[in-house]
Amino acid sequence: MIRVQFFGLLRLLLRKESVELPSEPGDTVGRVLERAEKTLTGPIIHKLAAGGVLNAGTIILVNRRNVLHLQGLETPVNDGDTVALFPPGAGG
C-alpha cells in the first residue's frame, strides 16, 4: 500500500488526513496523484501541478524527500512509501 497524506488547505477541503492506495508496477508520483484523485470527493491535481509541472510553492515529499530534488512527478513510488502533499500556501 502507498499512503498519501494531505496537509494545509487540501486537508481542509477533503476532510481527510490521508488515503491508502494499492501499489502498482511502475508507480510514479504523478500516477499516484491521478489514482488518489479518483478515490476522493474532489479534484486535487490542479492545486498541485499543471501540465506535468509542479505549481510554484507546491511541496511533495516521498518518504520525507522533496521530489524537486528527485525526479519531480516522475519520481518512482513503491509499496510501503508515503507521499505527503503540501499545496502552495499564502499569508501575510
HTML snippet that shows the backbone in 3Dmol.js (N, CA, C, O; Angstrom):
<script src="https://3Dmol.org/build/3Dmol-min.js"></script>
<div id="view" style="width:600px;height:400px;position:relative"></div>
<script>
const pdb = `
ATOM      1  N   MET A   1       0.832  -1.183   0.000  1.00  0.00           N
ATOM      2  CA  MET A   1       0.000   0.000   0.000  1.00  0.00           C
ATOM      3  C   MET A   1       0.879   1.249   0.000  1.00  0.00           C
ATOM      4  O   MET A   1       1.984   1.256   0.542  1.00  0.00           O
ATOM      5  N   ILE A   2       0.364   2.288  -0.613  1.00  0.00           N
ATOM      6  CA  ILE A   2       1.002   3.596  -0.634  1.00  0.00           C
ATOM      7  C   ILE A   2       0.098   4.540   0.151  1.00  0.00           C
ATOM      8  O   ILE A   2      -1.104   4.627  -0.103  1.00  0.00           O
ATOM      9  N   ARG A   3       0.688   5.234   1.097  1.00  0.00           N
ATOM     10  CA  ARG A   3      -0.090   6.186   1.893  1.00  0.00           C
ATOM     11  C   ARG A   3       0.108   7.578   1.312  1.00  0.00           C
ATOM     12  O   ARG A   3       1.238   8.017   1.100  1.00  0.00           O
ATOM     13  N   VAL A   4      -1.003   8.272   1.056  1.00  0.00           N
ATOM     14  CA  VAL A   4      -0.971   9.636   0.548  1.00  0.00           C
ATOM     15  C   VAL A   4      -1.532  10.530   1.649  1.00  0.00           C
ATOM     16  O   VAL A   4      -2.696  10.406   2.028  1.00  0.00           O
ATOM     17  N   GLN A   5      -0.692  11.435   2.162  1.00  0.00           N
ATOM     18  CA  GLN A   5      -1.087  12.325   3.243  1.00  0.00           C
ATOM     19  C   GLN A   5      -1.382  13.716   2.692  1.00  0.00           C
ATOM     20  O   GLN A   5      -0.721  14.180   1.762  1.00  0.00           O
ATOM     21  N   PHE A   6      -2.384  14.376   3.277  1.00  0.00           N
ATOM     22  CA  PHE A   6      -2.801  15.703   2.846  1.00  0.00           C
ATOM     23  C   PHE A   6      -2.510  16.708   3.957  1.00  0.00           C
ATOM     24  O   PHE A   6      -2.731  16.432   5.136  1.00  0.00           O
ATOM     25  N   PHE A   7      -2.009  17.880   3.562  1.00  0.00           N
ATOM     26  CA  PHE A   7      -1.714  18.932   4.516  1.00  0.00           C
ATOM     27  C   PHE A   7      -2.277  20.254   4.022  1.00  0.00           C
ATOM     28  O   PHE A   7      -2.634  20.389   2.851  1.00  0.00           O
ATOM     29  N   GLY A   8      -2.354  21.226   4.919  1.00  0.00           N
ATOM     30  CA  GLY A   8      -2.814  22.563   4.556  1.00  0.00           C
ATOM     31  C   GLY A   8      -4.250  22.564   4.068  1.00  0.00           C
ATOM     32  O   GLY A   8      -5.107  21.865   4.609  1.00  0.00           O
ATOM     33  N   LEU A   9      -4.501  23.362   3.032  1.00  0.00           N
ATOM     34  CA  LEU A   9      -5.859  23.503   2.502  1.00  0.00           C
ATOM     35  C   LEU A   9      -6.420  22.206   1.939  1.00  0.00           C
ATOM     36  O   LEU A   9      -7.634  21.999   1.947  1.00  0.00           O
ATOM     37  N   LEU A  10      -5.544  21.328   1.448  1.00  0.00           N
ATOM     38  CA  LEU A  10      -6.046  20.042   0.931  1.00  0.00           C
ATOM     39  C   LEU A  10      -6.761  19.261   2.028  1.00  0.00           C
ATOM     40  O   LEU A  10      -7.826  18.688   1.803  1.00  0.00           O
ATOM     41  N   ARG A  11      -6.171  19.247   3.200  1.00  0.00           N
ATOM     42  CA  ARG A  11      -6.777  18.516   4.314  1.00  0.00           C
ATOM     43  C   ARG A  11      -8.124  19.137   4.671  1.00  0.00           C
ATOM     44  O   ARG A  11      -9.081  18.416   4.952  1.00  0.00           O
ATOM     45  N   LEU A  12      -8.209  20.453   4.662  1.00  0.00           N
ATOM     46  CA  LEU A  12      -9.478  21.118   4.969  1.00  0.00           C
ATOM     47  C   LEU A  12     -10.528  20.844   3.906  1.00  0.00           C
ATOM     48  O   LEU A  12     -11.682  20.561   4.229  1.00  0.00           O
ATOM     49  N   LEU A  13     -10.131  20.927   2.629  1.00  0.00           N
ATOM     50  CA  LEU A  13     -11.082  20.709   1.543  1.00  0.00           C
ATOM     51  C   LEU A  13     -11.581  19.271   1.475  1.00  0.00           C
ATOM     52  O   LEU A  13     -12.766  19.025   1.250  1.00  0.00           O
ATOM     53  N   LEU A  14     -10.676  18.332   1.670  1.00  0.00           N
ATOM     54  CA  LEU A  14     -11.025  16.915   1.537  1.00  0.00           C
ATOM     55  C   LEU A  14     -11.603  16.317   2.811  1.00  0.00           C
ATOM     56  O   LEU A  14     -12.265  15.279   2.785  1.00  0.00           O
ATOM     57  N   ARG A  15     -11.340  16.992   3.924  1.00  0.00           N
ATOM     58  CA  ARG A  15     -11.779  16.488   5.233  1.00  0.00           C
ATOM     59  C   ARG A  15     -11.208  15.106   5.510  1.00  0.00           C
ATOM     60  O   ARG A  15     -11.863  14.246   6.098  1.00  0.00           O
ATOM     61  N   LYS A  16      -9.960  14.917   5.066  1.00  0.00           N
ATOM     62  CA  LYS A  16      -9.243  13.656   5.275  1.00  0.00           C
ATOM     63  C   LYS A  16      -7.791  13.980   5.552  1.00  0.00           C
ATOM     64  O   LYS A  16      -7.246  14.954   5.034  1.00  0.00           O
ATOM     65  N   GLU A  17      -7.181  13.161   6.365  1.00  0.00           N
ATOM     66  CA  GLU A  17      -5.748  13.305   6.600  1.00  0.00           C
ATOM     67  C   GLU A  17      -4.939  12.505   5.598  1.00  0.00           C
ATOM     68  O   GLU A  17      -3.822  12.882   5.245  1.00  0.00           O
ATOM     69  N   SER A  18      -5.516  11.385   5.136  1.00  0.00           N
ATOM     70  CA  SER A  18      -4.767  10.534   4.218  1.00  0.00           C
ATOM     71  C   SER A  18      -5.687   9.514   3.563  1.00  0.00           C
ATOM     72  O   SER A  18      -6.823   9.303   3.987  1.00  0.00           O
ATOM     73  N   VAL A  19      -5.155   8.885   2.511  1.00  0.00           N
ATOM     74  CA  VAL A  19      -5.784   7.727   1.878  1.00  0.00           C
ATOM     75  C   VAL A  19      -4.688   6.703   1.617  1.00  0.00           C
ATOM     76  O   VAL A  19      -3.511   7.047   1.505  1.00  0.00           O
ATOM     77  N   GLU A  20      -5.086   5.462   1.525  1.00  0.00           N
ATOM     78  CA  GLU A  20      -4.137   4.409   1.169  1.00  0.00           C
ATOM     79  C   GLU A  20      -4.562   3.803  -0.152  1.00  0.00           C
ATOM     80  O   GLU A  20      -5.738   3.524  -0.384  1.00  0.00           O
ATOM     81  N   LEU A  21      -3.575   3.606  -1.011  1.00  0.00           N
ATOM     82  CA  LEU A  21      -3.821   3.065  -2.343  1.00  0.00           C
ATOM     83  C   LEU A  21      -2.968   1.821  -2.538  1.00  0.00           C
ATOM     84  O   LEU A  21      -1.838   1.770  -2.053  1.00  0.00           O
ATOM     85  N   PRO A  22      -3.483   0.825  -3.234  1.00  0.00           N
ATOM     86  CA  PRO A  22      -2.632  -0.322  -3.552  1.00  0.00           C
ATOM     87  C   PRO A  22      -1.523   0.108  -4.506  1.00  0.00           C
ATOM     88  O   PRO A  22      -1.748   0.920  -5.404  1.00  0.00           O
ATOM     89  N   SER A  23      -0.346  -0.432  -4.312  1.00  0.00           N
ATOM     90  CA  SER A  23       0.759  -0.093  -5.218  1.00  0.00           C
ATOM     91  C   SER A  23       0.581  -0.845  -6.529  1.00  0.00           C
ATOM     92  O   SER A  23       0.004  -1.932  -6.572  1.00  0.00           O
ATOM     93  N   GLU A  24       1.092  -0.237  -7.600  1.00  0.00           N
ATOM     94  CA  GLU A  24       1.044  -0.842  -8.926  1.00  0.00           C
ATOM     95  C   GLU A  24       2.437  -0.772  -9.532  1.00  0.00           C
ATOM     96  O   GLU A  24       3.196   0.149  -9.230  1.00  0.00           O
ATOM     97  N   PRO A  25       2.781  -1.723 -10.376  1.00  0.00           N
ATOM     98  CA  PRO A  25       4.099  -1.668 -11.027  1.00  0.00           C
ATOM     99  C   PRO A  25       4.265  -0.364 -11.807  1.00  0.00           C
ATOM    100  O   PRO A  25       3.345   0.074 -12.497  1.00  0.00           O
ATOM    101  N   GLY A  26       5.425   0.241 -11.696  1.00  0.00           N
ATOM    102  CA  GLY A  26       5.711   1.462 -12.429  1.00  0.00           C
ATOM    103  C   GLY A  26       5.105   2.719 -11.841  1.00  0.00           C
ATOM    104  O   GLY A  26       5.050   3.751 -12.510  1.00  0.00           O
ATOM    105  N   ASP A  27       4.648   2.649 -10.591  1.00  0.00           N
ATOM    106  CA  ASP A  27       4.052   3.832  -9.968  1.00  0.00           C
ATOM    107  C   ASP A  27       5.035   4.993  -9.910  1.00  0.00           C
ATOM    108  O   ASP A  27       6.222   4.813  -9.638  1.00  0.00           O
ATOM    109  N   THR A  28       4.515   6.184 -10.170  1.00  0.00           N
ATOM    110  CA  THR A  28       5.258   7.435 -10.023  1.00  0.00           C
ATOM    111  C   THR A  28       4.386   8.368  -9.195  1.00  0.00           C
ATOM    112  O   THR A  28       3.213   8.081  -8.958  1.00  0.00           O
ATOM    113  N   VAL A  29       4.951   9.471  -8.761  1.00  0.00           N
ATOM    114  CA  VAL A  29       4.174  10.454  -8.011  1.00  0.00           C
ATOM    115  C   VAL A  29       2.974  10.907  -8.838  1.00  0.00           C
ATOM    116  O   VAL A  29       1.861  10.982  -8.318  1.00  0.00           O
ATOM    117  N   GLY A  30       3.182  11.206 -10.106  1.00  0.00           N
ATOM    118  CA  GLY A  30       2.088  11.648 -10.969  1.00  0.00           C
ATOM    119  C   GLY A  30       0.970  10.626 -11.068  1.00  0.00           C
ATOM    120  O   GLY A  30      -0.205  10.984 -10.994  1.00  0.00           O
ATOM    121  N   ARG A  31       1.319   9.366 -11.233  1.00  0.00           N
ATOM    122  CA  ARG A  31       0.296   8.314 -11.331  1.00  0.00           C
ATOM    123  C   ARG A  31      -0.442   8.134 -10.015  1.00  0.00           C
ATOM    124  O   ARG A  31      -1.653   7.914 -10.002  1.00  0.00           O
ATOM    125  N   VAL A  32       0.282   8.227  -8.912  1.00  0.00           N
ATOM    126  CA  VAL A  32      -0.353   8.108  -7.597  1.00  0.00           C
ATOM    127  C   VAL A  32      -1.332   9.259  -7.385  1.00  0.00           C
ATOM    128  O   VAL A  32      -2.421   9.051  -6.849  1.00  0.00           O
ATOM    129  N   LEU A  33      -0.962  10.465  -7.796  1.00  0.00           N
ATOM    130  CA  LEU A  33      -1.875  11.603  -7.683  1.00  0.00           C
ATOM    131  C   LEU A  33      -3.152  11.368  -8.490  1.00  0.00           C
ATOM    132  O   LEU A  33      -4.251  11.650  -8.013  1.00  0.00           O
ATOM    133  N   GLU A  34      -3.006  10.857  -9.702  1.00  0.00           N
ATOM    134  CA  GLU A  34      -4.175  10.579 -10.538  1.00  0.00           C
ATOM    135  C   GLU A  34      -5.081   9.545  -9.884  1.00  0.00           C
ATOM    136  O   GLU A  34      -6.301   9.705  -9.868  1.00  0.00           O
ATOM    137  N   ARG A  35      -4.487   8.487  -9.344  1.00  0.00           N
ATOM    138  CA  ARG A  35      -5.295   7.443  -8.690  1.00  0.00           C
ATOM    139  C   ARG A  35      -5.938   7.957  -7.414  1.00  0.00           C
ATOM    140  O   ARG A  35      -7.083   7.616  -7.118  1.00  0.00           O
ATOM    141  N   ALA A  36      -5.215   8.774  -6.651  1.00  0.00           N
ATOM    142  CA  ALA A  36      -5.777   9.335  -5.420  1.00  0.00           C
ATOM    143  C   ALA A  36      -6.971  10.219  -5.747  1.00  0.00           C
ATOM    144  O   ALA A  36      -8.000  10.160  -5.074  1.00  0.00           O
ATOM    145  N   GLU A  37      -6.827  11.044  -6.789  1.00  0.00           N
ATOM    146  CA  GLU A  37      -7.906  11.952  -7.167  1.00  0.00           C
ATOM    147  C   GLU A  37      -9.190  11.185  -7.489  1.00  0.00           C
ATOM    148  O   GLU A  37     -10.284  11.657  -7.180  1.00  0.00           O
ATOM    149  N   LYS A  38      -9.067  10.017  -8.102  1.00  0.00           N
ATOM    150  CA  LYS A  38     -10.244   9.218  -8.466  1.00  0.00           C
ATOM    151  C   LYS A  38     -10.980   8.687  -7.243  1.00  0.00           C
ATOM    152  O   LYS A  38     -12.179   8.417  -7.314  1.00  0.00           O
ATOM    153  N   THR A  39     -10.280   8.535  -6.124  1.00  0.00           N
ATOM    154  CA  THR A  39     -10.912   7.991  -4.918  1.00  0.00           C
ATOM    155  C   THR A  39     -11.475   9.078  -4.013  1.00  0.00           C
ATOM    156  O   THR A  39     -12.163   8.776  -3.038  1.00  0.00           O
ATOM    157  N   LEU A  40     -11.189  10.350  -4.325  1.00  0.00           N
ATOM    158  CA  LEU A  40     -11.585  11.454  -3.455  1.00  0.00           C
ATOM    159  C   LEU A  40     -12.846  12.137  -3.952  1.00  0.00           C
ATOM    160  O   LEU A  40     -13.316  11.891  -5.063  1.00  0.00           O
ATOM    161  N   THR A  41     -13.381  13.001  -3.103  1.00  0.00           N
ATOM    162  CA  THR A  41     -14.630  13.695  -3.434  1.00  0.00           C
ATOM    163  C   THR A  41     -14.441  14.870  -4.372  1.00  0.00           C
ATOM    164  O   THR A  41     -15.413  15.370  -4.937  1.00  0.00           O
ATOM    165  N   GLY A  42     -13.209  15.320  -4.548  1.00  0.00           N
ATOM    166  CA  GLY A  42     -12.984  16.463  -5.423  1.00  0.00           C
ATOM    167  C   GLY A  42     -11.613  16.418  -6.053  1.00  0.00           C
ATOM    168  O   GLY A  42     -10.755  15.641  -5.634  1.00  0.00           O
ATOM    169  N   PRO A  43     -11.402  17.248  -7.059  1.00  0.00           N
ATOM    170  CA  PRO A  43     -10.104  17.268  -7.736  1.00  0.00           C
ATOM    171  C   PRO A  43      -9.025  17.884  -6.851  1.00  0.00           C
ATOM    172  O   PRO A  43      -9.290  18.802  -6.075  1.00  0.00           O
ATOM    173  N   ILE A  44      -7.801  17.361  -6.979  1.00  0.00           N
ATOM    174  CA  ILE A  44      -6.682  17.896  -6.202  1.00  0.00           C
ATOM    175  C   ILE A  44      -5.481  18.246  -7.080  1.00  0.00           C
ATOM    176  O   ILE A  44      -4.693  19.124  -6.729  1.00  0.00           O
ATOM    177  N   ILE A  45      -5.338  17.571  -8.207  1.00  0.00           N
ATOM    178  CA  ILE A  45      -4.127  17.734  -9.005  1.00  0.00           C
ATOM    179  C   ILE A  45      -3.934  19.181  -9.442  1.00  0.00           C
ATOM    180  O   ILE A  45      -2.809  19.680  -9.416  1.00  0.00           O
ATOM    181  N   HIS A  46      -5.004  19.866  -9.842  1.00  0.00           N
ATOM    182  CA  HIS A  46      -4.867  21.249 -10.314  1.00  0.00           C
ATOM    183  C   HIS A  46      -4.330  22.180  -9.230  1.00  0.00           C
ATOM    184  O   HIS A  46      -3.788  23.240  -9.547  1.00  0.00           O
ATOM    185  N   LYS A  47      -4.468  21.808  -7.968  1.00  0.00           N
ATOM    186  CA  LYS A  47      -3.931  22.622  -6.879  1.00  0.00           C
ATOM    187  C   LYS A  47      -2.430  22.406  -6.696  1.00  0.00           C
ATOM    188  O   LYS A  47      -1.751  23.209  -6.056  1.00  0.00           O
ATOM    189  N   LEU A  48      -1.919  21.304  -7.268  1.00  0.00           N
ATOM    190  CA  LEU A  48      -0.522  20.932  -7.066  1.00  0.00           C
ATOM    191  C   LEU A  48       0.340  21.083  -8.308  1.00  0.00           C
ATOM    192  O   LEU A  48       1.503  21.474  -8.217  1.00  0.00           O
ATOM    193  N   ALA A  49      -0.229  20.772  -9.473  1.00  0.00           N
ATOM    194  CA  ALA A  49       0.570  20.751 -10.700  1.00  0.00           C
ATOM    195  C   ALA A  49      -0.305  21.080 -11.908  1.00  0.00           C
ATOM    196  O   ALA A  49      -1.526  20.925 -11.881  1.00  0.00           O
ATOM    197  N   ALA A  50       0.360  21.539 -12.963  1.00  0.00           N
ATOM    198  CA  ALA A  50      -0.319  21.813 -14.233  1.00  0.00           C
ATOM    199  C   ALA A  50       0.628  21.450 -15.363  1.00  0.00           C
ATOM    200  O   ALA A  50       1.794  21.843 -15.353  1.00  0.00           O
ATOM    201  N   GLY A  51       0.136  20.714 -16.320  1.00  0.00           N
ATOM    202  CA  GLY A  51       0.949  20.344 -17.480  1.00  0.00           C
ATOM    203  C   GLY A  51       2.176  19.522 -17.120  1.00  0.00           C
ATOM    204  O   GLY A  51       3.208  19.616 -17.785  1.00  0.00           O
ATOM    205  N   GLY A  52       2.068  18.715 -16.068  1.00  0.00           N
ATOM    206  CA  GLY A  52       3.181  17.861 -15.674  1.00  0.00           C
ATOM    207  C   GLY A  52       4.275  18.570 -14.891  1.00  0.00           C
ATOM    208  O   GLY A  52       5.338  17.999 -14.649  1.00  0.00           O
ATOM    209  N   VAL A  53       4.016  19.827 -14.490  1.00  0.00           N
ATOM    210  CA  VAL A  53       5.000  20.609 -13.731  1.00  0.00           C
ATOM    211  C   VAL A  53       4.355  21.055 -12.421  1.00  0.00           C
ATOM    212  O   VAL A  53       3.198  21.474 -12.403  1.00  0.00           O
ATOM    213  N   LEU A  54       5.105  20.963 -11.331  1.00  0.00           N
ATOM    214  CA  LEU A  54       4.582  21.392 -10.042  1.00  0.00           C
ATOM    215  C   LEU A  54       4.312  22.892 -10.044  1.00  0.00           C
ATOM    216  O   LEU A  54       5.102  23.675 -10.570  1.00  0.00           O
ATOM    217  N   ASN A  55       3.185  23.283  -9.449  1.00  0.00           N
ATOM    218  CA  ASN A  55       2.877  24.704  -9.278  1.00  0.00           C
ATOM    219  C   ASN A  55       3.884  25.321  -8.315  1.00  0.00           C
ATOM    220  O   ASN A  55       4.399  24.640  -7.428  1.00  0.00           O
ATOM    221  N   ALA A  56       4.161  26.596  -8.485  1.00  0.00           N
ATOM    222  CA  ALA A  56       5.067  27.296  -7.578  1.00  0.00           C
ATOM    223  C   ALA A  56       4.549  27.176  -6.149  1.00  0.00           C
ATOM    224  O   ALA A  56       3.370  27.415  -5.890  1.00  0.00           O
ATOM    225  N   GLY A  57       5.410  26.815  -5.246  1.00  0.00           N
ATOM    226  CA  GLY A  57       5.050  26.691  -3.839  1.00  0.00           C
ATOM    227  C   GLY A  57       4.568  25.324  -3.423  1.00  0.00           C
ATOM    228  O   GLY A  57       4.445  25.058  -2.227  1.00  0.00           O
ATOM    229  N   THR A  58       4.290  24.448  -4.369  1.00  0.00           N
ATOM    230  CA  THR A  58       3.860  23.093  -4.038  1.00  0.00           C
ATOM    231  C   THR A  58       5.046  22.297  -3.511  1.00  0.00           C
ATOM    232  O   THR A  58       6.154  22.379  -4.041  1.00  0.00           O
ATOM    233  N   ILE A  59       4.795  21.531  -2.467  1.00  0.00           N
ATOM    234  CA  ILE A  59       5.812  20.625  -1.937  1.00  0.00           C
ATOM    235  C   ILE A  59       5.210  19.227  -1.911  1.00  0.00           C
ATOM    236  O   ILE A  59       4.149  19.003  -1.327  1.00  0.00           O
ATOM    237  N   ILE A  60       5.898  18.298  -2.548  1.00  0.00           N
ATOM    238  CA  ILE A  60       5.511  16.887  -2.494  1.00  0.00           C
ATOM    239  C   ILE A  60       6.722  16.118  -2.001  1.00  0.00           C
ATOM    240  O   ILE A  60       7.817  16.222  -2.553  1.00  0.00           O
ATOM    241  N   LEU A  61       6.498  15.344  -0.949  1.00  0.00           N
ATOM    242  CA  LEU A  61       7.565  14.536  -0.368  1.00  0.00           C
ATOM    243  C   LEU A  61       7.260  13.060  -0.556  1.00  0.00           C
ATOM    244  O   LEU A  61       6.118  12.630  -0.395  1.00  0.00           O
ATOM    245  N   VAL A  62       8.276  12.289  -0.894  1.00  0.00           N
ATOM    246  CA  VAL A  62       8.180  10.830  -0.904  1.00  0.00           C
ATOM    247  C   VAL A  62       9.147  10.348   0.170  1.00  0.00           C
ATOM    248  O   VAL A  62      10.362  10.506   0.051  1.00  0.00           O
ATOM    249  N   ASN A  63       8.596   9.768   1.200  1.00  0.00           N
ATOM    250  CA  ASN A  63       9.401   9.319   2.335  1.00  0.00           C
ATOM    251  C   ASN A  63      10.303  10.448   2.853  1.00  0.00           C
ATOM    252  O   ASN A  63      11.492  10.251   3.104  1.00  0.00           O
ATOM    253  N   ARG A  64       9.697  11.640   3.006  1.00  0.00           N
ATOM    254  CA  ARG A  64      10.359  12.836   3.548  1.00  0.00           C
ATOM    255  C   ARG A  64      11.407  13.446   2.619  1.00  0.00           C
ATOM    256  O   ARG A  64      12.175  14.307   3.049  1.00  0.00           O
ATOM    257  N   ARG A  65      11.454  13.027   1.379  1.00  0.00           N
ATOM    258  CA  ARG A  65      12.401  13.601   0.411  1.00  0.00           C
ATOM    259  C   ARG A  65      11.611  14.374  -0.635  1.00  0.00           C
ATOM    260  O   ARG A  65      10.685  13.843  -1.249  1.00  0.00           O
ATOM    261  N   ASN A  66      11.985  15.629  -0.829  1.00  0.00           N
ATOM    262  CA  ASN A  66      11.285  16.508  -1.754  1.00  0.00           C
ATOM    263  C   ASN A  66      11.500  16.040  -3.192  1.00  0.00           C
ATOM    264  O   ASN A  66      12.635  15.834  -3.620  1.00  0.00           O
ATOM    265  N   VAL A  67      10.397  15.874  -3.939  1.00  0.00           N
ATOM    266  CA  VAL A  67      10.503  15.384  -5.314  1.00  0.00           C
ATOM    267  C   VAL A  67      11.216  16.378  -6.226  1.00  0.00           C
ATOM    268  O   VAL A  67      11.684  15.996  -7.298  1.00  0.00           O
ATOM    269  N   LEU A  68      11.307  17.649  -5.821  1.00  0.00           N
ATOM    270  CA  LEU A  68      12.072  18.625  -6.610  1.00  0.00           C
ATOM    271  C   LEU A  68      13.546  18.228  -6.686  1.00  0.00           C
ATOM    272  O   LEU A  68      14.238  18.577  -7.643  1.00  0.00           O
ATOM    273  N   HIS A  69      14.016  17.512  -5.691  1.00  0.00           N
ATOM    274  CA  HIS A  69      15.405  17.073  -5.651  1.00  0.00           C
ATOM    275  C   HIS A  69      15.558  15.637  -6.164  1.00  0.00           C
ATOM    276  O   HIS A  69      16.650  15.069  -6.147  1.00  0.00           O
ATOM    277  N   LEU A  70      14.455  15.073  -6.612  1.00  0.00           N
ATOM    278  CA  LEU A  70      14.466  13.717  -7.174  1.00  0.00           C
ATOM    279  C   LEU A  70      14.104  13.829  -8.660  1.00  0.00           C
ATOM    280  O   LEU A  70      14.833  14.451  -9.432  1.00  0.00           O
ATOM    281  N   GLN A  71      12.986  13.231  -9.054  1.00  0.00           N
ATOM    282  CA  GLN A  71      12.585  13.253 -10.463  1.00  0.00           C
ATOM    283  C   GLN A  71      11.231  13.916 -10.680  1.00  0.00           C
ATOM    284  O   GLN A  71      10.526  13.596 -11.636  1.00  0.00           O
ATOM    285  N   GLY A  72      10.868  14.838  -9.795  1.00  0.00           N
ATOM    286  CA  GLY A  72       9.598  15.536  -9.930  1.00  0.00           C
ATOM    287  C   GLY A  72       8.421  14.575  -9.907  1.00  0.00           C
ATOM    288  O   GLY A  72       8.394  13.639  -9.108  1.00  0.00           O
ATOM    289  N   LEU A  73       7.456  14.804 -10.772  1.00  0.00           N
ATOM    290  CA  LEU A  73       6.272  13.947 -10.825  1.00  0.00           C
ATOM    291  C   LEU A  73       6.587  12.552 -11.353  1.00  0.00           C
ATOM    292  O   LEU A  73       5.756  11.650 -11.252  1.00  0.00           O
ATOM    293  N   GLU A  74       7.780  12.368 -11.917  1.00  0.00           N
ATOM    294  CA  GLU A  74       8.205  11.055 -12.409  1.00  0.00           C
ATOM    295  C   GLU A  74       8.972  10.262 -11.342  1.00  0.00           C
ATOM    296  O   GLU A  74       9.492   9.184 -11.631  1.00  0.00           O
ATOM    297  N   THR A  75       9.045  10.784 -10.125  1.00  0.00           N
ATOM    298  CA  THR A  75       9.717  10.080  -9.031  1.00  0.00           C
ATOM    299  C   THR A  75       9.022   8.756  -8.779  1.00  0.00           C
ATOM    300  O   THR A  75       7.806   8.732  -8.590  1.00  0.00           O
ATOM    301  N   PRO A  76       9.766   7.643  -8.770  1.00  0.00           N
ATOM    302  CA  PRO A  76       9.151   6.342  -8.502  1.00  0.00           C
ATOM    303  C   PRO A  76       8.582   6.266  -7.088  1.00  0.00           C
ATOM    304  O   PRO A  76       9.137   6.832  -6.147  1.00  0.00           O
ATOM    305  N   VAL A  77       7.466   5.556  -6.961  1.00  0.00           N
ATOM    306  CA  VAL A  77       6.827   5.317  -5.674  1.00  0.00           C
ATOM    307  C   VAL A  77       6.634   3.809  -5.548  1.00  0.00           C
ATOM    308  O   VAL A  77       6.141   3.157  -6.469  1.00  0.00           O
ATOM    309  N   ASN A  78       7.028   3.262  -4.399  1.00  0.00           N
ATOM    310  CA  ASN A  78       6.986   1.821  -4.183  1.00  0.00           C
ATOM    311  C   ASN A  78       6.047   1.450  -3.046  1.00  0.00           C
ATOM    312  O   ASN A  78       5.630   2.303  -2.262  1.00  0.00           O
ATOM    313  N   ASP A  79       5.724   0.181  -2.970  1.00  0.00           N
ATOM    314  CA  ASP A  79       4.890  -0.336  -1.900  1.00  0.00           C
ATOM    315  C   ASP A  79       5.503   0.043  -0.552  1.00  0.00           C
ATOM    316  O   ASP A  79       6.701  -0.143  -0.337  1.00  0.00           O
ATOM    317  N   GLY A  80       4.682   0.573   0.350  1.00  0.00           N
ATOM    318  CA  GLY A  80       5.144   0.972   1.669  1.00  0.00           C
ATOM    319  C   GLY A  80       5.588   2.422   1.761  1.00  0.00           C
ATOM    320  O   GLY A  80       5.884   2.907   2.854  1.00  0.00           O
ATOM    321  N   ASP A  81       5.639   3.131   0.622  1.00  0.00           N
ATOM    322  CA  ASP A  81       6.060   4.529   0.621  1.00  0.00           C
ATOM    323  C   ASP A  81       4.939   5.444   1.112  1.00  0.00           C
ATOM    324  O   ASP A  81       3.760   5.094   1.064  1.00  0.00           O
ATOM    325  N   THR A  82       5.338   6.619   1.583  1.00  0.00           N
ATOM    326  CA  THR A  82       4.404   7.665   1.985  1.00  0.00           C
ATOM    327  C   THR A  82       4.646   8.885   1.107  1.00  0.00           C
ATOM    328  O   THR A  82       5.774   9.358   0.965  1.00  0.00           O
ATOM    329  N   VAL A  83       3.561   9.381   0.522  1.00  0.00           N
ATOM    330  CA  VAL A  83       3.609  10.588  -0.311  1.00  0.00           C
ATOM    331  C   VAL A  83       2.858  11.678   0.444  1.00  0.00           C
ATOM    332  O   VAL A  83       1.667  11.536   0.722  1.00  0.00           O
ATOM    333  N   ALA A  84       3.547  12.759   0.774  1.00  0.00           N
ATOM    334  CA  ALA A  84       2.940  13.876   1.507  1.00  0.00           C
ATOM    335  C   ALA A  84       2.736  15.045   0.560  1.00  0.00           C
ATOM    336  O   ALA A  84       3.655  15.434  -0.161  1.00  0.00           O
ATOM    337  N   LEU A  85       1.528  15.609   0.559  1.00  0.00           N
ATOM    338  CA  LEU A  85       1.150  16.680  -0.358  1.00  0.00           C
ATOM    339  C   LEU A  85       0.903  17.982   0.390  1.00  0.00           C
ATOM    340  O   LEU A  85       0.023  18.051   1.249  1.00  0.00           O
ATOM    341  N   PHE A  86       1.674  19.010   0.068  1.00  0.00           N
ATOM    342  CA  PHE A  86       1.534  20.328   0.658  1.00  0.00           C
ATOM    343  C   PHE A  86       1.224  21.307  -0.470  1.00  0.00           C
ATOM    344  O   PHE A  86       2.110  21.609  -1.270  1.00  0.00           O
ATOM    345  N   PRO A  87      -0.008  21.815  -0.559  1.00  0.00           N
ATOM    346  CA  PRO A  87      -0.323  22.765  -1.619  1.00  0.00           C
ATOM    347  C   PRO A  87       0.344  24.104  -1.341  1.00  0.00           C
ATOM    348  O   PRO A  87       0.769  24.364  -0.215  1.00  0.00           O
ATOM    349  N   PRO A  88       0.439  24.959  -2.362  1.00  0.00           N
ATOM    350  CA  PRO A  88       1.002  26.295  -2.129  1.00  0.00           C
ATOM    351  C   PRO A  88       0.212  27.010  -1.037  1.00  0.00           C
ATOM    352  O   PRO A  88      -1.013  26.906  -0.974  1.00  0.00           O
ATOM    353  N   GLY A  89       0.916  27.725  -0.193  1.00  0.00           N
ATOM    354  CA  GLY A  89       0.245  28.466   0.882  1.00  0.00           C
ATOM    355  C   GLY A  89       0.300  29.960   0.597  1.00  0.00           C
ATOM    356  O   GLY A  89       1.065  30.422  -0.249  1.00  0.00           O
ATOM    357  N   ALA A  90      -0.506  30.683   1.303  1.00  0.00           N
ATOM    358  CA  ALA A  90      -0.499  32.130   1.178  1.00  0.00           C
ATOM    359  C   ALA A  90      -0.645  32.715   2.574  1.00  0.00           C
ATOM    360  O   ALA A  90      -1.155  32.068   3.488  1.00  0.00           O
ATOM    361  N   GLY A  91      -0.215  33.879   2.709  1.00  0.00           N
ATOM    362  CA  GLY A  91      -0.346  34.509   4.013  1.00  0.00           C
ATOM    363  C   GLY A  91       0.144  35.935   3.955  1.00  0.00           C
ATOM    364  O   GLY A  91       0.526  36.445   2.901  1.00  0.00           O
ATOM    365  N   GLY A  92       0.126  36.540   5.065  1.00  0.00           N
ATOM    366  CA  GLY A  92       0.592  37.914   5.071  1.00  0.00           C
ATOM    367  C   GLY A  92       0.703  38.445   6.465  1.00  0.00           C
ATOM    368  O   GLY A  92       1.085  39.600   6.657  1.00  0.00           O
TER     369      GLY A  92
END
`;
const viewer = $3Dmol.createViewer("view");
viewer.addModel(pdb, "pdb");
viewer.setStyle({}, {cartoon: {color: "spectrum"}});
viewer.zoomTo();
viewer.render();
</script>
